[in-house]
Amino acid sequence: MLRSRAVVRAIEPGNSALCAHCGAPVKFVARAQLRQVIANVYVDGTWDRVEHFHADCYVEAGEPYGDPAEKA
Ligand SMILES: [Zn+2]
């Protein structure tokens, strides 16, 4: 059974995703080590979509897809 899951990644230049929590762009900022949470969302065991969050927003949203795994 595939479940939704989330990972933490550095925000890279050119990222244009919108945060699923606050709606603002998840934007790269030079010299700021900003992090984002990328969630693969499964509905009824089938992959449905990818959601992006600011790392802080993901926590504020109550970690809807679980504790995010750290990835280098
Ligand atoms: Zn946000």
N, CA, C, O and the ligand as a Tripos MOL2 file, in Angstrom:
@<TRIPOS>MOLECULE
protein
  289   287    73     0     0
PROTEIN
NO_CHARGES

@<TRIPOS>ATOM
      1 N           0.8620   -1.2000    0.0000 N.3       1 MET1
      2 CA          0.0000    0.0000    0.0000 C.3       1 MET1
      3 C           0.8900    1.2390    0.0000 C.2       1 MET1
      4 O           1.6780    1.4420    0.9230 O.2       1 MET1
      5 N           0.7640    2.0490   -1.0160 N.am      2 LEU2
      6 CA          1.5650    3.2610   -1.0980 C.3       2 LEU2
      7 C           0.8920    4.3750   -0.3250 C.2       2 LEU2
      8 O          -0.3070    4.6230   -0.4490 O.2       2 LEU2
      9 N           1.7050    5.0330    0.4730 N.am      3 ARG3
     10 CA          1.1810    6.1100    1.2980 C.3       3 ARG3
     11 C           1.8810    7.4120    0.9490 C.2       3 ARG3
     12 O           3.0070    7.4160    0.4520 O.2       3 ARG3
     13 N           1.1900    8.5250    1.2200 N.am      4 SER4
     14 CA          1.7900    9.8320    1.0080 C.3       4 SER4
     15 C           3.0270    9.9510    1.8790 C.2       4 SER4
     16 O           3.0720    9.4510    3.0030 O.2       4 SER4
     17 N           4.0300   10.6260    1.3340 N.am      5 ARG5
     18 CA          5.2370   10.8080    2.1180 C.3       5 ARG5
     19 C           5.9000   12.1360    1.7410 C.2       5 ARG5
     20 O           5.6680   12.6920    0.6680 O.2       5 ARG5
     21 N           6.7080   12.6040    2.6410 N.am      6 ALA6
     22 CA          7.3100   13.9280    2.4760 C.3       6 ALA6
     23 C           8.8080   13.8510    2.7160 C.2       6 ALA6
     24 O           9.2830   13.0720    3.5430 O.2       6 ALA6
     25 N           9.5430   14.6720    1.9780 N.am      7 VAL7
     26 CA         10.9850   14.7910    2.1910 C.3       7 VAL7
     27 C          11.3440   16.2680    2.3210 C.2       7 VAL7
     28 O          10.6540   17.1390    1.7920 O.2       7 VAL7
     29 N          12.4350   16.5330    3.0350 N.am      8 VAL8
     30 CA         12.9670   17.8870    3.1660 C.3       8 VAL8
     31 C          14.1030   18.0530    2.1700 C.2       8 VAL8
     32 O          14.9920   17.2060    2.0810 O.2       8 VAL8
     33 N          14.0690   19.1580    1.4160 N.am      9 ARG9
     34 CA         15.1290   19.4400    0.4520 C.3       9 ARG9
     35 C          15.4990   20.9100    0.5310 C.2       9 ARG9
     36 O          14.7020   21.7380    0.9720 O.2       9 ARG9
     37 N          16.7030   21.2280    0.1050 N.am     10 ALA10
     38 CA         17.0770   22.6310   -0.0720 C.3      10 ALA10
     39 C          16.2600   23.2060   -1.2230 C.2      10 ALA10
     40 O          15.9650   22.5070   -2.1930 O.2      10 ALA10
     41 N          15.8990   24.4750   -1.1140 N.am     11 ILE11
     42 CA         15.2320   25.1590   -2.2220 C.3      11 ILE11
     43 C          16.2980   25.5510   -3.2290 C.2      11 ILE11
     44 O          17.2920   26.1840   -2.8750 O.2      11 ILE11
     45 N          16.0930   25.1730   -4.4850 N.am     12 GLU12
     46 CA         17.0870   25.4480   -5.5140 C.3      12 GLU12
     47 C          16.6490   26.5940   -6.4140 C.2      12 GLU12
     48 O          15.4550   26.8650   -6.5400 O.2      12 GLU12
     49 N          17.6210   27.2750   -7.0460 N.am     13 PRO13
     50 CA         17.2790   28.3590   -7.9710 C.3      13 PRO13
     51 C          16.3500   27.8340   -9.0640 C.2      13 PRO13
     52 O          16.5070   26.7110   -9.5450 O.2      13 PRO13
     53 N          15.3930   28.6560   -9.4420 N.am     14 GLY14
     54 CA         14.4810   28.2540  -10.5070 C.3      14 GLY14
     55 C          13.2460   27.5380  -10.0140 C.2      14 GLY14
     56 O          12.3480   27.2240  -10.7950 O.2      14 GLY14
     57 N          13.2000   27.2800   -8.7210 N.am     15 ASN15
     58 CA         12.0100   26.6470   -8.1550 C.3      15 ASN15
     59 C          10.8370   27.6140   -8.2700 C.2      15 ASN15
     60 O          10.9420   28.7650   -7.8450 O.2      15 ASN15
     61 N           9.7360   27.1690   -8.8310 N.am     16 SER16
     62 CA          8.5980   28.0670   -9.0230 C.3      16 SER16
     63 C           7.3150   27.5130   -8.4350 C.2      16 SER16
     64 O           6.2260   27.9910   -8.7530 O.2      16 SER16
     65 N           7.4350   26.5110   -7.5840 N.am     17 ALA17
     66 CA          6.2320   25.9140   -6.9950 C.3      17 ALA17
     67 C           5.5910   26.8620   -5.9900 C.2      17 ALA17
     68 O           6.2570   27.7120   -5.3980 O.2      17 ALA17
     69 N           4.3010   26.6990   -5.8130 N.am     18 LEU18
     70 CA          3.5860   27.4660   -4.8000 C.3      18 LEU18
     71 C           3.3960   26.6040   -3.5650 C.2      18 LEU18
     72 O           3.1330   25.4040   -3.6510 O.2      18 LEU18
     73 N           3.5340   27.2430   -2.4220 N.am     19 CYS19
     74 CA          3.3590   26.5360   -1.1520 C.3      19 CYS19
     75 C           1.9000   26.1090   -1.0010 C.2      19 CYS19
     76 O           0.9870   26.9130   -1.1880 O.2      19 CYS19
     77 N           1.6910   24.8360   -0.6620 N.am     20 ALA20
     78 CA          0.3300   24.3150   -0.5270 C.3      20 ALA20
     79 C          -0.3460   24.8350    0.7310 C.2      20 ALA20
     80 O          -1.5610   24.7050    0.8790 O.2      20 ALA20
     81 N           0.4200   25.4190    1.6310 N.am     21 HIS21
     82 CA         -0.1600   25.9180    2.8800 C.3      21 HIS21
     83 C          -0.4760   27.4120    2.7970 C.2      21 HIS21
     84 O          -1.6030   27.8180    3.0800 O.2      21 HIS21
     85 N           0.5110   28.2400    2.4090 N.am     22 CYS22
     86 CA          0.3010   29.6940    2.4130 C.3      22 CYS22
     87 C           0.0670   30.2600    1.0100 C.2      22 CYS22
     88 O          -0.3470   31.4120    0.8780 O.2      22 CYS22
     89 N           0.3220   29.4780   -0.0310 N.am     23 GLY23
     90 CA          0.0560   29.9310   -1.3890 C.3      23 GLY23
     91 C           1.1460   30.7930   -1.9990 C.2      23 GLY23
     92 O           1.0640   31.1430   -3.1760 O.2      23 GLY23
     93 N           2.1670   31.1440   -1.2240 N.am     24 ALA24
     94 CA          3.2600   31.9670   -1.7390 C.3      24 ALA24
     95 C           4.2850   31.0770   -2.4450 C.2      24 ALA24
     96 O           4.4060   29.8930   -2.1310 O.2      24 ALA24
     97 N           5.0290   31.6600   -3.4130 N.am     25 PRO25
     98 CA          6.0480   30.8650   -4.0990 C.3      25 PRO25
     99 C           7.1150   30.3480   -3.1320 C.2      25 PRO25
    100 O           7.5140   31.0400   -2.1950 O.2      25 PRO25
    101 N           7.5620   29.1290   -3.3760 N.am     26 VAL26
    102 CA          8.6800   28.5550   -2.6200 C.3      26 VAL26
    103 C           9.9360   28.9410   -3.3750 C.2      26 VAL26
    104 O          10.4060   28.2030   -4.2410 O.2      26 VAL26
    105 N          10.4750   30.1050   -3.0380 N.am     27 LYS27
    106 CA         11.5380   30.7010   -3.8430 C.3      27 LYS27
    107 C          12.9140   30.5780   -3.2190 C.2      27 LYS27
    108 O          13.0930   30.6720   -2.0050 O.2      27 LYS27
    109 N          13.8650   30.3650   -4.0920 N.am     28 PHE28
    110 CA         15.2650   30.3640   -3.6920 C.3      28 PHE28
    111 C          15.6880   31.7840   -3.3130 C.2      28 PHE28
    112 O          15.3530   32.7410   -4.0110 O.2      28 PHE28
    113 N          16.4130   31.9180   -2.2230 N.am     29 VAL29
    114 CA         16.9710   33.2040   -1.8180 C.3      29 VAL29
    115 C          18.4740   33.0220   -1.6370 C.2      29 VAL29
    116 O          18.9160   32.1930   -0.8430 O.2      29 VAL29
    117 N          19.2540   33.8020   -2.3790 N.am     30 ALA30
    118 CA         20.7080   33.6760   -2.3020 C.3      30 ALA30
    119 C          21.1900   33.8700   -0.8660 C.2      30 ALA30
    120 O          20.7340   34.7700   -0.1600 O.2      30 ALA30
    121 N          22.1000   33.0300   -0.4560 N.am     31 ARG31
    122 CA         22.7360   33.0890    0.8600 C.3      31 ARG31
    123 C          21.8170   32.7040    2.0070 C.2      31 ARG31
    124 O          22.2500   32.7040    3.1600 O.2      31 ARG31
    125 N          20.5800   32.3810    1.7310 N.am     32 ALA32
    126 CA         19.7020   31.8800    2.7940 C.3      32 ALA32
    127 C          19.5320   30.3820    2.5670 C.2      32 ALA32
    128 O          19.1530   29.9470    1.4790 O.2      32 ALA32
    129 N          19.8100   29.6190    3.5810 N.am     33 GLN33
    130 CA         19.7120   28.1610    3.4320 C.3      33 GLN33
    131 C          18.2680   27.7290    3.6680 C.2      33 GLN33
    132 O          17.9540   27.0620    4.6530 O.2      33 GLN33
    133 N          17.3980   28.1260    2.7390 N.am     34 LEU34
    134 CA         15.9830   27.8130    2.9160 C.3      34 LEU34
    135 C          15.7040   26.3710    2.5200 C.2      34 LEU34
    136 O          16.3240   25.8040    1.6210 O.2      34 LEU34
    137 N          14.7490   25.8170    3.2290 N.am     35 ARG35
    138 CA         14.3910   24.4390    2.9460 C.3      35 ARG35
    139 C          12.9090   24.3440    2.6200 C.2      35 ARG35
    140 O          12.0920   25.1460    3.0730 O.2      35 ARG35
    141 N          12.5970   23.3530    1.8330 N.am     36 GLN36
    142 CA         11.2100   23.1100    1.4670 C.3      36 GLN36
    143 C          10.8800   21.6600    1.8080 C.2      36 GLN36
    144 O          11.7600   20.8160    1.9760 O.2      36 GLN36
    145 N           9.5890   21.4100    1.9020 N.am     37 VAL37
    146 CA          9.1220   20.0350    2.0400 C.3      37 VAL37
    147 C           8.3790   19.6810    0.7520 C.2      37 VAL37
    148 O           7.4750   20.3970    0.3210 O.2      37 VAL37
    149 N           8.7750   18.5750    0.1560 N.am     38 ILE38
    150 CA          8.1080   18.0810   -1.0470 C.3      38 ILE38
    151 C           7.3540   16.8100   -0.6550 C.2      38 ILE38
    152 O           7.9380   15.8570   -0.1390 O.2      38 ILE38
    153 N           6.0540   16.8160   -0.9100 N.am     39 ALA39
    154 CA          5.2380   15.6610   -0.5400 C.3      39 ALA39
    155 C           4.6780   15.0020   -1.7940 C.2      39 ALA39
    156 O           4.1030   15.6690   -2.6550 O.2      39 ALA39
    157 N           4.8490   13.7010   -1.8890 N.am     40 ASN40
    158 CA          4.1570   12.9130   -2.8990 C.3      40 ASN40
    159 C           2.8620   12.4370   -2.2620 C.2      40 ASN40
    160 O           2.8730   11.6890   -1.2830 O.2      40 ASN40
    161 N           1.7500   12.8780   -2.8270 N.am     41 VAL41
    162 CA          0.4500   12.6120   -2.2230 C.3      41 VAL41
    163 C          -0.2370   11.4670   -2.9550 C.2      41 VAL41
    164 O          -0.4340   11.5160   -4.1690 O.2      41 VAL41
    165 N          -0.5950   10.4440   -2.2000 N.am     42 TYR42
    166 CA         -1.3150    9.2960   -2.7350 C.3      42 TYR42
    167 C          -2.7470    9.3400   -2.2450 C.2      42 TYR42
    168 O          -2.9990    9.5840   -1.0650 O.2      42 TYR42
    169 N          -3.6700    9.1080   -3.1330 N.am     43 VAL43
    170 CA         -5.0910    9.0230   -2.7830 C.3      43 VAL43
    171 C          -5.5630    7.6150   -3.1120 C.2      43 VAL43
    172 O          -5.4750    7.1720   -4.2580 O.2      43 VAL43
    173 N          -6.0640    6.9160   -2.1000 N.am     44 ASP44
    174 CA         -6.5170    5.5290   -2.2690 C.3      44 ASP44
    175 C          -5.4280    4.6470   -2.8770 C.2      44 ASP44
    176 O          -5.7070    3.7870   -3.7120 O.2      44 ASP44
    177 N          -4.1610    4.8740   -2.4400 N.am     45 GLY45
    178 CA         -3.0640    4.0250   -2.8800 C.3      45 GLY45
    179 C          -2.5020    4.3740   -4.2450 C.2      45 GLY45
    180 O          -1.5970    3.6950   -4.7290 O.2      45 GLY45
    181 N          -3.0180    5.4160   -4.8720 N.am     46 THR46
    182 CA         -2.5460    5.8170   -6.1970 C.3      46 THR46
    183 C          -1.9330    7.2040   -6.1150 C.2      46 THR46
    184 O          -2.4840    8.1030   -5.4800 O.2      46 THR46
    185 N          -0.7650    7.3720   -6.7760 N.am     47 TRP47
    186 CA         -0.1220    8.6730   -6.7590 C.3      47 TRP47
    187 C          -1.0650    9.7050   -7.3760 C.2      47 TRP47
    188 O          -1.6370    9.4740   -8.4420 O.2      47 TRP47
    189 N          -1.2220   10.8420   -6.6990 N.am     48 ASP48
    190 CA         -2.1550   11.8710   -7.1600 C.3      48 ASP48
    191 C          -1.4480   13.1550   -7.5580 C.2      48 ASP48
    192 O          -1.7260   13.7210   -8.6150 O.2      48 ASP48
    193 N          -0.5260   13.6200   -6.7060 N.am     49 ARG49
    194 CA          0.0940   14.9230   -6.9840 C.3      49 ARG49
    195 C           1.3120   15.1240   -6.0920 C.2      49 ARG49
    196 O           1.5400   14.3920   -5.1280 O.2      49 ARG49
    197 N           2.0850   16.1450   -6.4520 N.am     50 VAL50
    198 CA          3.1890   16.5950   -5.6010 C.3      50 VAL50
    199 C           2.7870   17.9210   -4.9840 C.2      50 VAL50
    200 O           2.2760   18.7970   -5.6800 O.2      50 VAL50
    201 N           3.0070   18.0780   -3.7050 N.am     51 GLU51
    202 CA          2.7700   19.3570   -3.0410 C.3      51 GLU51
    203 C           4.0800   19.8760   -2.4670 C.2      51 GLU51
    204 O           4.8870   19.1150   -1.9320 O.2      51 GLU51
    205 N           4.2770   21.1800   -2.5880 N.am     52 HIS52
    206 CA          5.4640   21.8350   -2.0400 C.3      52 HIS52
    207 C           5.0370   22.6980   -0.8580 C.2      52 HIS52
    208 O           3.9570   23.2880   -0.8680 O.2      52 HIS52
    209 N           5.8780   22.7650    0.1410 N.am     53 PHE53
    210 CA          5.6380   23.6130    1.3110 C.3      53 PHE53
    211 C           6.9330   24.3120    1.6920 C.2      53 PHE53
    212 O           8.0130   23.7470    1.5170 O.2      53 PHE53
    213 N           6.8430   25.5320    2.2090 N.am     54 HIS54
    214 CA          7.9760   26.0680    2.9600 C.3      54 HIS54
    215 C           8.1500   25.1520    4.1740 C.2      54 HIS54
    216 O           7.1630   24.6470    4.7110 O.2      54 HIS54
    217 N           9.3740   24.9360    4.6040 N.am     55 ALA55
    218 CA          9.5940   24.0230    5.7290 C.3      55 ALA55
    219 C           8.7780   24.4580    6.9500 C.2      55 ALA55
    220 O           8.1840   23.6260    7.6350 O.2      55 ALA55
    221 N           8.7540   25.7660    7.2150 N.am     56 ASP56
    222 CA          7.9960   26.2620    8.3670 C.3      56 ASP56
    223 C           6.4980   26.0430    8.1790 C.2      56 ASP56
    224 O           5.7860   25.7080    9.1250 O.2      56 ASP56
    225 N           6.0270   26.2370    6.9440 N.am     57 CYS57
    226 CA          4.5990   26.0740    6.6710 C.3      57 CYS57
    227 C           4.1670   24.6240    6.8730 C.2      57 CYS57
    228 O           3.0550   24.3500    7.3240 O.2      57 CYS57
    229 N           5.0590   23.7080    6.5350 N.am     58 TYR58
    230 CA          4.7110   22.2940    6.6880 C.3      58 TYR58
    231 C           4.4620   21.9600    8.1560 C.2      58 TYR58
    232 O           3.5280   21.2320    8.4920 O.2      58 TYR58
    233 N           5.3110   22.5020    9.0180 N.am     59 VAL59
    234 CA          5.1360   22.3000   10.4620 C.3      59 VAL59
    235 C           3.8470   22.9830   10.9240 C.2      59 VAL59
    236 O           3.0740   22.4220   11.7000 O.2      59 VAL59
    237 N           3.6320   24.2160   10.4270 N.am     60 GLU60
    238 CA          2.4410   24.9780   10.8020 C.3      60 GLU60
    239 C           1.1640   24.2460   10.3660 C.2      60 GLU60
    240 O           0.1360   24.3090   11.0400 O.2      60 GLU60
    241 N           1.2530   23.5580    9.2340 N.am     61 ALA61
    242 CA          0.0990   22.8180    8.7140 C.3      61 ALA61
    243 C          -0.1450   21.5240    9.4920 C.2      61 ALA61
    244 O          -1.1200   20.8160    9.2430 O.2      61 ALA61
    245 N           0.7500   21.2220   10.4370 N.am     62 GLY62
    246 CA          0.5640   20.0230   11.2480 C.3      62 GLY62
    247 C           1.1430   18.7720   10.6060 C.2      62 GLY62
    248 O           0.6760   17.6630   10.8690 O.2      62 GLY62
    249 N           2.1640   18.9440    9.7590 N.am     63 GLU63
    250 CA          2.8240   17.8120    9.0880 C.3      63 GLU63
    251 C           1.8020   16.8400    8.5040 C.2      63 GLU63
    252 O           1.7140   15.6900    8.9350 O.2      63 GLU63
    253 N           1.0200   17.3150    7.5060 N.am     64 PRO64
    254 CA         -0.0930   16.5070    6.9890 C.3      64 PRO64
    255 C           0.3290   15.1790    6.3590 C.2      64 PRO64
    256 O          -0.4780   14.2520    6.2890 O.2      64 PRO64
    257 N           1.5680   15.0710    5.9050 N.am     65 TYR65
    258 CA          2.0120   13.8130    5.2930 C.3      65 TYR65
    259 C           3.1100   13.1590    6.1220 C.2      65 TYR65
    260 O           3.9660   12.4500    5.5920 O.2      65 TYR65
    261 N           3.0730   13.4050    7.4230 N.am     66 GLY66
    262 CA          4.0090   12.7480    8.3160 C.3      66 GLY66
    263 C           5.3150   13.5020    8.4660 C.2      66 GLY66
    264 O           5.5580   14.5240    7.8240 O.2      66 GLY66
    265 N           6.1430   12.9550    9.3410 N.am     67 ASP67
    266 CA          7.4470   13.5300    9.6310 C.3      67 ASP67
    267 C           8.3010   13.4340    8.3600 C.2      67 ASP67
    268 O           8.5500   12.3260    7.8840 O.2      67 ASP67
    269 N           8.7570   14.5610    7.8000 N.am     68 PRO68
    270 CA          9.4920   14.4680    6.5300 C.3      68 PRO68
    271 C          10.8780   13.8510    6.6830 C.2      68 PRO68
    272 O          11.6090   14.1620    7.6230 O.2      68 PRO68
    273 N          11.2240   12.9770    5.7490 N.am     69 ALA69
    274 CA         12.5370   12.3430    5.7550 C.3      69 ALA69
    275 C          13.5730   13.3270    5.2310 C.2      69 ALA69
    276 O          13.3080   14.0790    4.2920 O.2      69 ALA69
    277 N          14.7460   13.3190    5.8380 N.am     70 GLU70
    278 CA         15.8570   14.1600    5.3720 C.3      70 GLU70
    279 C          16.5150   13.5040    4.1800 C.2      70 GLU70
    280 O          16.8270   12.3140    4.2200 O.2      70 GLU70
    281 N          16.7320   14.2720    3.1070 N.am     71 LYS71
    282 CA         17.4820   13.7430    1.9670 C.3      71 LYS71
    283 C          18.5670   14.7360    1.6160 C.2      71 LYS71
    284 O          18.3410   15.9460    1.6080 O.2      71 LYS71
    285 N          19.7350   14.2180    1.3280 N.am     72 ALA72
    286 CA         20.8580   15.0870    0.9700 C.3      72 ALA72
    287 C          20.6310   15.6620   -0.4210 C.2      72 ALA72
    288 O          21.4620   16.4230   -0.9170 O.2      72 ALA72
    289 ZN          4.3450   28.6100    2.7850 Zn       73 ZN73
@<TRIPOS>BOND
     1     1     2 1
     2     2     3 1
     3     3     4 2
     4     3     5 am
     5     5     6 1
     6     6     7 1
     7     7     8 2
     8     7     9 am
     9     9    10 1
    10    10    11 1
    11    11    12 2
    12    11    13 am
    13    13    14 1
    14    14    15 1
    15    15    16 2
    16    15    17 am
    17    17    18 1
    18    18    19 1
    19    19    20 2
    20    19    21 am
    21    21    22 1
    22    22    23 1
    23    23    24 2
    24    23    25 am
    25    25    26 1
    26    26    27 1
    27    27    28 2
    28    27    29 am
    29    29    30 1
    30    30    31 1
    31    31    32 2
    32    31    33 am
    33    33    34 1
    34    34    35 1
    35    35    36 2
    36    35    37 am
    37    37    38 1
    38    38    39 1
    39    39    40 2
    40    39    41 am
    41    41    42 1
    42    42    43 1
    43    43    44 2
    44    43    45 am
    45    45    46 1
    46    46    47 1
    47    47    48 2
    48    47    49 am
    49    49    50 1
    50    50    51 1
    51    51    52 2
    52    51    53 am
    53    53    54 1
    54    54    55 1
    55    55    56 2
    56    55    57 am
    57    57    58 1
    58    58    59 1
    59    59    60 2
    60    59    61 am
    61    61    62 1
    62    62    63 1
    63    63    64 2
    64    63    65 am
    65    65    66 1
    66    66    67 1
    67    67    68 2
    68    67    69 am
    69    69    70 1
    70    70    71 1
    71    71    72 2
    72    71    73 am
    73    73    74 1
    74    74    75 1
    75    75    76 2
    76    75    77 am
    77    77    78 1
    78    78    79 1
    79    79    80 2
    80    79    81 am
    81    81    82 1
    82    82    83 1
    83    83    84 2
    84    83    85 am
    85    85    86 1
    86    86    87 1
    87    87    88 2
    88    87    89 am
    89    89    90 1
    90    90    91 1
    91    91    92 2
    92    91    93 am
    93    93    94 1
    94    94    95 1
    95    95    96 2
    96    95    97 am
    97    97    98 1
    98    98    99 1
    99    99   100 2
   100    99   101 am
   101   101   102 1
   102   102   103 1
   103   103   104 2
   104   103   105 am
   105   105   106 1
   106   106   107 1
   107   107   108 2
   108   107   109 am
   109   109   110 1
   110   110   111 1
   111   111   112 2
   112   111   113 am
   113   113   114 1
   114   114   115 1
   115   115   116 2
   116   115   117 am
   117   117   118 1
   118   118   119 1
   119   119   120 2
   120   119   121 am
   121   121   122 1
   122   122   123 1
   123   123   124 2
   124   123   125 am
   125   125   126 1
   126   126   127 1
   127   127   128 2
   128   127   129 am
   129   129   130 1
   130   130   131 1
   131   131   132 2
   132   131   133 am
   133   133   134 1
   134   134   135 1
   135   135   136 2
   136   135   137 am
   137   137   138 1
   138   138   139 1
   139   139   140 2
   140   139   141 am
   141   141   142 1
   142   142   143 1
   143   143   144 2
   144   143   145 am
   145   145   146 1
   146   146   147 1
   147   147   148 2
   148   147   149 am
   149   149   150 1
   150   150   151 1
   151   151   152 2
   152   151   153 am
   153   153   154 1
   154   154   155 1
   155   155   156 2
   156   155   157 am
   157   157   158 1
   158   158   159 1
   159   159   160 2
   160   159   161 am
   161   161   162 1
   162   162   163 1
   163   163   164 2
   164   163   165 am
   165   165   166 1
   166   166   167 1
   167   167   168 2
   168   167   169 am
   169   169   170 1
   170   170   171 1
   171   171   172 2
   172   171   173 am
   173   173   174 1
   174   174   175 1
   175   175   176 2
   176   175   177 am
   177   177   178 1
   178   178   179 1
   179   179   180 2
   180   179   181 am
   181   181   182 1
   182   182   183 1
   183   183   184 2
   184   183   185 am
   185   185   186 1
   186   186   187 1
   187   187   188 2
   188   187   189 am
   189   189   190 1
   190   190   191 1
   191   191   192 2
   192   191   193 am
   193   193   194 1
   194   194   195 1
   195   195   196 2
   196   195   197 am
   197   197   198 1
   198   198   199 1
   199   199   200 2
   200   199   201 am
   201   201   202 1
   202   202   203 1
   203   203   204 2
   204   203   205 am
   205   205   206 1
   206   206   207 1
   207   207   208 2
   208   207   209 am
   209   209   210 1
   210   210   211 1
   211   211   212 2
   212   211   213 am
   213   213   214 1
   214   214   215 1
   215   215   216 2
   216   215   217 am
   217   217   218 1
   218   218   219 1
   219   219   220 2
   220   219   221 am
   221   221   222 1
   222   222   223 1
   223   223   224 2
   224   223   225 am
   225   225   226 1
   226   226   227 1
   227   227   228 2
   228   227   229 am
   229   229   230 1
   230   230   231 1
   231   231   232 2
   232   231   233 am
   233   233   234 1
   234   234   235 1
   235   235   236 2
   236   235   237 am
   237   237   238 1
   238   238   239 1
   239   239   240 2
   240   239   241 am
   241   241   242 1
   242   242   243 1
   243   243   244 2
   244   243   245 am
   245   245   246 1
   246   246   247 1
   247   247   248 2
   248   247   249 am
   249   249   250 1
   250   250   251 1
   251   251   252 2
   252   251   253 am
   253   253   254 1
   254   254   255 1
   255   255   256 2
   256   255   257 am
   257   257   258 1
   258   258   259 1
   259   259   260 2
   260   259   261 am
   261   261   262 1
   262   262   263 1
   263   263   264 2
   264   263   265 am
   265   265   266 1
   266   266   267 1
   267   267   268 2
   268   267   269 am
   269   269   270 1
   270   270   271 1
   271   271   272 2
   272   271   273 am
   273   273   274 1
   274   274   275 1
   275   275   276 2
   276   275   277 am
   277   277   278 1
   278   278   279 1
   279   279   280 2
   280   279   281 am
   281   281   282 1
   282   282   283 1
   283   283   284 2
   284   283   285 am
   285   285   286 1
   286   286   287 1
   287   287   288 2
@<TRIPOS>SUBSTRUCTURE
     1 MET1         2 RESIDUE 1 A MET
     2 LEU2         6 RESIDUE 1 A LEU
     3 ARG3        10 RESIDUE 1 A ARG
     4 SER4        14 RESIDUE 1 A SER
     5 ARG5        18 RESIDUE 1 A ARG
     6 ALA6        22 RESIDUE 1 A ALA
     7 VAL7        26 RESIDUE 1 A VAL
     8 VAL8        30 RESIDUE 1 A VAL
     9 ARG9        34 RESIDUE 1 A ARG
    10 ALA10       38 RESIDUE 1 A ALA
    11 ILE11       42 RESIDUE 1 A ILE
    12 GLU12       46 RESIDUE 1 A GLU
    13 PRO13       50 RESIDUE 1 A PRO
    14 GLY14       54 RESIDUE 1 A GLY
    15 ASN15       58 RESIDUE 1 A ASN
    16 SER16       62 RESIDUE 1 A SER
    17 ALA17       66 RESIDUE 1 A ALA
    18 LEU18       70 RESIDUE 1 A LEU
    19 CYS19       74 RESIDUE 1 A CYS
    20 ALA20       78 RESIDUE 1 A ALA
    21 HIS21       82 RESIDUE 1 A HIS
    22 CYS22       86 RESIDUE 1 A CYS
    23 GLY23       90 RESIDUE 1 A GLY
    24 ALA24       94 RESIDUE 1 A ALA
    25 PRO25       98 RESIDUE 1 A PRO
    26 VAL26      102 RESIDUE 1 A VAL
    27 LYS27      106 RESIDUE 1 A LYS
    28 PHE28      110 RESIDUE 1 A PHE
    29 VAL29      114 RESIDUE 1 A VAL
    30 ALA30      118 RESIDUE 1 A ALA
    31 ARG31      122 RESIDUE 1 A ARG
    32 ALA32      126 RESIDUE 1 A ALA
    33 GLN33      130 RESIDUE 1 A GLN
    34 LEU34      134 RESIDUE 1 A LEU
    35 ARG35      138 RESIDUE 1 A ARG
    36 GLN36      142 RESIDUE 1 A GLN
    37 VAL37      146 RESIDUE 1 A VAL
    38 ILE38      150 RESIDUE 1 A ILE
    39 ALA39      154 RESIDUE 1 A ALA
    40 ASN40      158 RESIDUE 1 A ASN
    41 VAL41      162 RESIDUE 1 A VAL
    42 TYR42      166 RESIDUE 1 A TYR
    43 VAL43      170 RESIDUE 1 A VAL
    44 ASP44      174 RESIDUE 1 A ASP
    45 GLY45      178 RESIDUE 1 A GLY
    46 THR46      182 RESIDUE 1 A THR
    47 TRP47      186 RESIDUE 1 A TRP
    48 ASP48      190 RESIDUE 1 A ASP
    49 ARG49      194 RESIDUE 1 A ARG
    50 VAL50      198 RESIDUE 1 A VAL
    51 GLU51      202 RESIDUE 1 A GLU
    52 HIS52      206 RESIDUE 1 A HIS
    53 PHE53      210 RESIDUE 1 A PHE
    54 HIS54      214 RESIDUE 1 A HIS
    55 ALA55      218 RESIDUE 1 A ALA
    56 ASP56      222 RESIDUE 1 A ASP
    57 CYS57      226 RESIDUE 1 A CYS
    58 TYR58      230 RESIDUE 1 A TYR
    59 VAL59      234 RESIDUE 1 A VAL
    60 GLU60      238 RESIDUE 1 A GLU
    61 ALA61      242 RESIDUE 1 A ALA
    62 GLY62      246 RESIDUE 1 A GLY
    63 GLU63      250 RESIDUE 1 A GLU
    64 PRO64      254 RESIDUE 1 A PRO
    65 TYR65      258 RESIDUE 1 A TYR
    66 GLY66      262 RESIDUE 1 A GLY
    67 ASP67      266 RESIDUE 1 A ASP
    68 PRO68      270 RESIDUE 1 A PRO
    69 ALA69      274 RESIDUE 1 A ALA
    70 GLU70      278 RESIDUE 1 A GLU
    71 LYS71      282 RESIDUE 1 A LYS
    72 ALA72      286 RESIDUE 1 A ALA
    73 ZN73       289 GROUP 0 **** ****
